[in-house]
Amino acid sequence: MGEADFNVSFAGPLVTFQDAGRPGNMRYGVAASGPMDRLAFDAAHAALGNAAGLTAIEISLGGLILQCTTGAVTVAITGGDFVVKRGGQKTASWTVLTIRKGEQLSISAGTTGSWAYLAFSGRLDASEWLGSRATHSTSGFGGGVLQAGQTIKVLDAAICDDRLGDMPRPGIMPDGAIRVVSGPQDQHFADGSFARFVSETFKVTGAYDRMGMRLSGPPLDLDAALSIPSEPIVRGSVQVSGDGVPTVLLADHQTTGGYPKIATVISCDTDRLVQFRAGEAVRFTSISSPQAIEVVRAFQSQKVEYLKDISVPRGSLEQRLMRENLIHGCVYE
């Protein structure tokens, strides 16, 4: 193990250092932050055999270009369908590869998805705030937003030849409508508003960042509800402003708010929702609280098994070839 250094040649907006987040501080007005797509973030670390929750780089649609100036390290890239280039080689996300001194790594937006994750087989040297390196995007506290010209250090950098190659994508995320539980203030909406919310189609607008995703679609009319007291907010809350426009609150959401919440996206579906892009259509469907608990528990169980499977080293190229049945029979003449 040694040290690997990278120079940031280019970083788009909202490219940040993120670890698992800083829970337990919302009572003090501090957002938990952490990755937008928690499943993809965890998968990147699992593919490298890293401990859960270590710091990685979250990459927005703006992309990231790094130049390795010292050492070598194995990395994993997960998340949306991003284009990955290493030197003259082009591949896609959900892959593990090694970057060596003199090589350039470019990660840019591909066909789908809004966020990608770059994890290293080692420890990223990033600033800590309140016990976490997760970056709060609006304040910059935590590891921080990456900037062109910046140097990134990877401590205890390792090369993992037995983990290289494409990795299986999780098959545990369902297609279809995003599942929500009604409330907690659905009683403050005019008759028919909630039914409209779960039956009509909305679109993701360009007003989308780590704090929230503003949607366009049929107005969700309020019933004199703008005077309710501010109260705690959670990730996935669907908050509706006075103009009837919904916003889904995400990783860097504020800790309290006085706008009524018509519904809450269940936790496992926020990972899927955040990968939508501006202009994409999104639909919601309502499930009960007991159903939500059952769905999330099943998802977490499947996630544990998936992460366990991809964390197993695949062996060297020679070992992988020896495991394959390359001869299917013989022909005698």
C-alpha positions as CSV (number, residue, x, y, z in Angstrom):
1,M,0.0,0.0,0.0
2,G,1.1,3.5,-0.7
3,E,-0.3,6.9,-1.7
4,A,-1.9,7.9,-5.0
5,D,-2.4,11.5,-5.9
6,F,-4.7,13.0,-8.5
7,N,-5.0,16.5,-10.0
8,V,-8.5,17.7,-10.8
9,S,-8.4,18.8,-14.4
10,F,-12.1,19.5,-14.5
11,A,-15.1,19.2,-12.1
12,G,-18.7,20.1,-12.9
13,P,-21.0,21.6,-10.4
14,L,-22.1,19.6,-7.4
15,V,-19.1,17.2,-7.6
16,T,-18.5,16.5,-3.9
17,F,-16.9,14.3,-1.4
18,Q,-19.5,12.2,0.4
19,D,-19.5,9.5,3.0
20,A,-22.5,7.8,4.5
21,G,-23.6,11.1,6.1
22,R,-23.9,12.7,9.5
23,P,-27.2,11.5,11.1
24,G,-28.3,12.7,14.5
25,N,-27.6,16.4,13.9
26,M,-31.0,17.5,12.5
27,R,-32.1,18.6,15.9
28,Y,-29.4,21.2,15.7
29,G,-30.4,22.3,12.2
30,V,-27.7,20.3,10.4
31,A,-28.7,18.2,7.4
32,A,-27.6,14.6,7.2
33,S,-26.2,15.0,3.6
34,G,-24.5,11.8,2.3
35,P,-25.0,10.3,-1.1
36,M,-28.0,10.9,-3.2
37,D,-28.1,7.3,-4.5
38,R,-27.2,5.3,-1.4
39,L,-27.4,1.9,-3.1
40,A,-24.9,2.9,-5.8
41,F,-22.6,4.5,-3.3
42,D,-22.6,1.4,-1.1
43,A,-22.1,-0.8,-4.2
44,A,-18.9,1.1,-5.2
45,H,-17.3,0.4,-1.8
46,A,-18.5,-3.2,-1.7
47,A,-17.0,-3.9,-5.1
48,L,-13.6,-2.9,-3.7
49,G,-13.9,-4.7,-0.4
50,N,-14.0,-1.4,1.4
51,A,-15.6,-0.9,4.8
52,A,-19.1,0.5,4.4
53,G,-19.6,4.3,4.5
54,L,-16.1,5.4,3.6
55,T,-15.6,8.6,1.6
56,A,-16.2,8.6,-2.2
57,I,-16.7,11.2,-4.8
58,E,-20.2,11.9,-6.0
59,I,-20.3,13.1,-9.6
60,S,-23.1,15.1,-11.2
61,L,-24.0,15.4,-14.8
62,G,-21.3,18.0,-15.2
63,G,-18.7,15.2,-15.0
64,L,-15.1,14.9,-13.6
65,I,-11.6,14.6,-15.1
66,L,-8.7,13.4,-12.9
67,Q,-5.0,13.1,-13.8
68,C,-3.0,10.5,-11.7
69,T,0.2,12.2,-10.8
70,T,1.6,9.8,-8.2
71,G,1.2,6.1,-7.5
72,A,-1.6,3.8,-8.6
73,V,-5.0,2.7,-7.1
74,T,-8.0,0.5,-8.0
75,V,-11.3,2.4,-8.3
76,A,-14.9,1.5,-8.7
77,I,-17.5,3.6,-10.6
78,T,-21.2,3.1,-10.1
79,G,-24.5,5.1,-10.4
80,G,-26.2,6.3,-13.6
81,D,-25.1,5.2,-17.1
82,F,-22.1,7.5,-17.3
83,V,-19.2,7.2,-19.8
84,V,-15.9,6.2,-18.3
85,K,-12.6,6.9,-20.1
86,R,-9.2,5.8,-19.0
87,G,-6.5,6.9,-21.4
88,G,-7.6,5.6,-24.8
89,Q,-10.0,3.0,-23.3
90,K,-13.7,3.7,-23.1
91,T,-16.2,1.9,-20.9
92,A,-19.3,2.5,-18.8
93,S,-20.1,2.8,-15.1
94,W,-20.5,-0.2,-12.9
95,T,-16.9,-1.2,-13.4
96,V,-13.7,-1.7,-11.4
97,L,-10.3,-0.6,-12.9
98,T,-6.9,0.5,-11.9
99,I,-5.5,4.0,-12.5
100,R,-1.7,4.5,-12.7
101,K,0.6,7.5,-12.7
102,G,0.3,9.4,-16.0
103,E,-3.2,8.1,-16.8
104,Q,-6.3,10.3,-17.0
105,L,-9.7,9.2,-15.8
106,S,-12.8,10.9,-17.3
107,I,-16.3,10.3,-16.1
108,S,-19.1,12.1,-18.0
109,A,-22.8,11.9,-18.4
110,G,-24.1,9.1,-20.6
111,T,-27.6,8.1,-21.7
112,T,-29.4,8.0,-18.3
113,G,-28.9,8.8,-14.7
114,S,-27.9,12.0,-12.8
115,W,-25.3,10.8,-10.3
116,A,-22.2,8.6,-10.4
117,Y,-19.9,7.4,-7.6
118,L,-16.1,7.0,-7.7
119,A,-14.7,5.0,-4.8
120,F,-11.0,4.2,-4.2
121,S,-9.3,1.2,-2.7
122,G,-7.8,3.4,0.0
123,R,-8.8,6.4,2.2
124,L,-9.6,9.7,0.6
125,D,-7.9,12.6,2.5
126,A,-10.7,15.0,2.9
127,S,-11.8,17.5,5.5
128,E,-14.1,16.4,8.3
129,W,-16.9,18.3,9.9
130,L,-19.0,17.1,12.9
131,G,-17.5,13.6,12.5
132,S,-18.3,13.2,8.8
133,R,-16.7,14.0,5.5
134,A,-20.1,14.3,3.7
135,T,-20.4,17.6,2.0
136,H,-23.3,19.9,2.6
137,S,-23.6,21.4,-0.8
138,T,-25.0,24.8,0.1
139,S,-22.5,25.6,2.8
140,G,-19.5,23.6,1.6
141,F,-19.0,22.1,5.1
142,G,-17.5,18.6,5.1
143,G,-15.1,17.2,2.5
144,G,-16.0,20.0,0.1
145,V,-16.9,20.7,-3.5
146,L,-14.2,19.6,-6.0
147,Q,-12.5,22.4,-8.0
148,A,-10.2,22.4,-11.0
149,G,-6.6,22.5,-10.0
150,Q,-7.2,20.7,-6.7
151,T,-5.0,17.8,-5.6
152,I,-6.7,14.7,-4.2
153,K,-4.8,12.3,-2.0
154,V,-5.6,8.6,-1.5
155,L,-3.9,7.2,1.5
156,D,-3.2,3.4,1.9
157,A,-3.9,3.1,-1.9
158,A,-4.0,-0.5,-3.1
159,I,-4.1,-2.3,-6.4
160,C,-6.8,-5.1,-6.5
161,D,-6.2,-7.2,-9.6
162,D,-8.7,-9.7,-8.3
163,R,-11.6,-7.2,-8.5
164,L,-11.1,-5.7,-11.9
165,G,-13.8,-5.8,-14.6
166,D,-17.5,-5.1,-14.9
167,M,-19.7,-5.6,-11.9
168,P,-23.3,-6.8,-11.8
169,R,-25.8,-4.1,-11.4
170,P,-28.4,-4.4,-8.7
171,G,-31.6,-6.1,-9.8
172,I,-33.5,-5.1,-6.7
173,M,-34.8,-1.7,-7.9
174,P,-38.4,-2.1,-9.4
175,D,-39.5,-0.2,-12.4
176,G,-42.7,1.8,-12.6
177,A,-44.2,4.4,-10.3
178,I,-42.4,5.9,-7.3
179,R,-44.0,4.6,-4.1
180,V,-45.2,7.1,-1.5
181,V,-47.1,7.1,1.8
182,S,-49.7,9.8,2.1
183,G,-49.2,12.7,4.5
184,P,-48.3,13.8,7.0
185,Q,-50.4,16.9,6.0
186,D,-52.6,15.5,3.2
187,Q,-55.6,16.8,5.2
188,H,-54.5,20.3,4.4
189,F,-55.1,19.9,0.6
190,A,-58.2,20.5,-1.4
191,D,-60.4,17.5,-2.3
192,G,-58.9,15.6,-5.2
193,S,-55.4,16.9,-4.8
194,F,-53.9,13.7,-3.4
195,A,-55.8,11.6,-6.0
196,R,-54.4,13.8,-8.7
197,F,-50.9,13.5,-7.3
198,V,-50.9,9.6,-7.5
199,S,-52.8,9.4,-10.9
200,E,-51.3,12.2,-13.0
201,T,-47.8,12.4,-14.6
202,F,-45.3,15.0,-13.4
203,K,-42.0,16.0,-14.9
204,V,-38.6,16.7,-13.3
205,T,-37.7,20.4,-13.8
206,G,-34.3,22.0,-14.1
207,A,-34.7,23.2,-10.5
208,Y,-33.0,20.1,-9.2
209,D,-30.1,19.8,-6.9
210,R,-29.0,18.0,-3.7
211,M,-31.6,19.8,-1.6
212,G,-34.6,18.8,-3.7
213,M,-36.3,18.1,-7.0
214,R,-39.0,20.5,-8.1
215,L,-41.7,18.9,-10.3
216,S,-44.0,20.3,-12.9
217,G,-47.5,19.0,-13.5
218,P,-51.1,19.5,-12.4
219,P,-51.4,21.9,-9.5
220,L,-52.0,20.4,-6.1
221,D,-54.4,22.8,-4.6
222,L,-54.1,23.7,-0.9
223,D,-56.8,24.3,1.6
224,A,-55.6,27.4,3.5
225,A,-52.6,25.4,4.8
226,L,-49.8,27.9,4.4
227,S,-50.0,29.0,8.1
228,I,-49.1,25.6,9.6
229,P,-46.2,25.7,12.1
230,S,-42.7,24.6,10.9
231,E,-41.9,21.0,11.7
232,P,-39.2,18.4,11.1
233,I,-38.7,17.2,7.5
234,V,-37.3,13.9,6.3
235,R,-35.7,12.9,3.0
236,G,-38.4,12.0,0.6
237,S,-40.9,14.6,1.9
238,V,-43.1,15.9,-0.9
239,Q,-43.5,19.6,0.0
240,V,-46.0,21.8,-1.8
241,S,-45.7,25.5,-2.0
242,G,-48.4,28.1,-2.3
243,D,-48.6,27.8,-6.1
244,G,-49.4,24.1,-5.8
245,V,-46.1,22.9,-7.1
246,P,-44.5,19.9,-5.4
247,T,-40.8,19.5,-4.5
248,V,-39.3,16.2,-3.3
249,L,-36.7,16.9,-0.6
250,L,-33.4,15.0,-0.9
251,A,-30.0,14.5,0.8
252,D,-29.3,18.2,1.7
253,H,-32.9,19.1,2.6
254,Q,-33.5,21.7,5.3
255,T,-34.4,20.3,8.7
256,T,-37.7,22.1,9.2
257,G,-40.3,23.6,7.0
258,G,-43.8,25.2,7.1
259,Y,-45.1,24.1,3.8
260,P,-47.6,21.2,3.9
261,K,-46.3,17.8,2.8
262,I,-48.8,15.8,0.7
263,A,-46.8,12.5,0.8
264,T,-43.4,11.0,1.6
265,V,-41.4,8.9,-0.9
266,I,-40.3,5.6,0.7
267,S,-36.6,5.5,1.5
268,C,-35.6,2.8,-1.0
269,D,-37.4,4.6,-3.9
270,T,-35.5,7.9,-3.3
271,D,-32.4,6.1,-4.7
272,R,-34.3,5.5,-7.9
273,L,-35.9,8.9,-8.1
274,V,-32.7,10.9,-7.8
275,Q,-31.4,9.3,-11.0
276,F,-34.2,10.9,-13.0
277,R,-33.1,13.9,-15.2
278,A,-34.8,17.2,-16.0
279,G,-37.5,16.6,-18.5
280,E,-38.2,13.0,-17.5
281,A,-41.7,12.0,-16.6
282,V,-42.3,10.6,-13.1
283,R,-45.5,9.0,-11.7
284,F,-46.3,8.2,-8.1
285,T,-48.4,5.5,-6.5
286,S,-49.7,5.3,-2.9
287,I,-49.0,2.4,-0.5
288,S,-50.0,2.1,3.2
289,S,-47.5,2.6,6.0
290,P,-47.5,-1.2,6.9
291,Q,-46.9,-1.9,3.2
292,A,-44.0,0.6,3.1
293,I,-42.4,-1.1,6.1
294,E,-42.7,-4.5,4.5
295,V,-41.3,-3.2,1.2
296,V,-38.3,-1.4,2.8
297,R,-37.4,-4.4,5.0
298,A,-37.5,-6.7,1.9
299,F,-35.3,-4.2,0.0
300,Q,-32.8,-3.9,2.8
301,S,-32.5,-7.7,3.0
302,Q,-32.0,-8.0,-0.8
303,K,-29.4,-5.1,-0.7
304,V,-27.4,-6.9,2.0
305,E,-27.2,-10.0,-0.1
306,Y,-26.3,-8.1,-3.3
307,L,-23.5,-6.1,-1.5
308,K,-22.2,-9.4,0.0
309,D,-22.1,-11.0,-3.4
310,I,-20.2,-8.2,-5.2
311,S,-17.7,-7.9,-2.3
312,V,-16.2,-11.3,-3.0
313,P,-12.9,-11.0,-4.9
314,R,-13.2,-12.6,-8.3
315,G,-9.6,-13.7,-8.5
316,S,-6.8,-12.9,-11.0
317,L,-7.4,-13.2,-14.8
318,E,-5.6,-16.6,-14.7
319,Q,-7.8,-17.8,-11.9
320,R,-11.0,-16.6,-13.6
321,L,-10.0,-18.4,-16.9
322,M,-9.3,-21.6,-14.9
323,R,-12.8,-21.4,-13.4
324,E,-14.5,-21.1,-16.8
325,N,-15.4,-24.2,-18.9
326,L,-13.7,-23.1,-22.0
327,I,-14.0,-26.5,-23.8
328,H,-17.4,-27.8,-24.5
329,G,-16.5,-31.0,-26.3
330,C,-14.2,-32.7,-28.7
331,V,-14.6,-33.6,-32.4
332,Y,-12.9,-36.7,-33.8
333,E,-12.2,-37.0,-37.5
